[in-house]
């Protein structure tokens, strides 16, 4: 795996949203706590979050593989979670997981927390090259969080899987991004945190890829190797033509 600084430069970037620009883990944890508390679940918040995160992650993998829909995912994750949690004493029966899921979506939509340096980075990148935001997230959640964070102006296009009917890692959604950028694939860098969707999908579409992850993260076996790895978003500036002051 090559590491920055590598002085190949790119004329356009495709950038993932959650845990690349947005601090999704923070948003997810806050929204889950609010939703469960509103329904009488006040147990061990951290243990419950870790359980939910594991359930949610496994279901998103099934979604990426085309085995379930986003609508199924939204209900299944809370059905599985509620089945494992003790029923609060003052509640006669388990809440409807669909209603819980809808409440969670509303709460999550309000939390457009950006990762450190994300806004600065987008300002700098967009002053030099066109950008496309490419997300597998739920459309209503992503649109509201994008609006609240104020990042829409930095992108030439925003592609969300639920709106275009294709999801990562299908190379067809990356082809849509390539067409929006009107740039040769070998001049586009695809950036994201997910080996199974961002890196696999970008590689399948013939793009160079950049994995954004903490320094201690271990890249999973069985996935295509990224062209680059970074742990600080500002390193993306190394890939732009010319010098940024």
Number of C-alpha atoms within 10 A of each C-alpha: 7 11 11 15 13 10 10 11 16 19 19 26 27 26 23 24 22 23 17 20 24 22 18 19 14 15 19 19 18 17 21 23 20 16 20 18 13 12 14 14 20 13 14 9 16 11 10 21 18 12 16 21 18 13 16 19 13 13 21 20 14 15 18 19 15 15 11 15 14 20 12 13 18 22 17 19 22 22 18 15 18 20 11 12 13 10 15 14 9 7 11 8 9 14 15 12 19 17 13 20 21 14 19 21 19 15 19 23 23 18 23 25 18 22 16 14 12 18 17 11 17 20 13 18 22 17 12 15 17 20 25 25 22 26 24 25 18 17 18 14 17 22 16 16 21 21 14 15 15 11 18 17 12 19 18 15 18 20 21 23 17 17 12 11 8 19 25 25 24 19 21 15 23 28 15 17 24 20 11 16 21 11 16 13 21 12 14 25 23 27 28 25 23 20 24 18 23 29 27 21 24 31 21 16 19 14 24 20 26 26 22 24 20 12 10 7 9 8 15 10 8 8 13 17 19 24 18 18 23 19 14 14 19 16 14 20 18 17 20 19 14 10 8 11 4
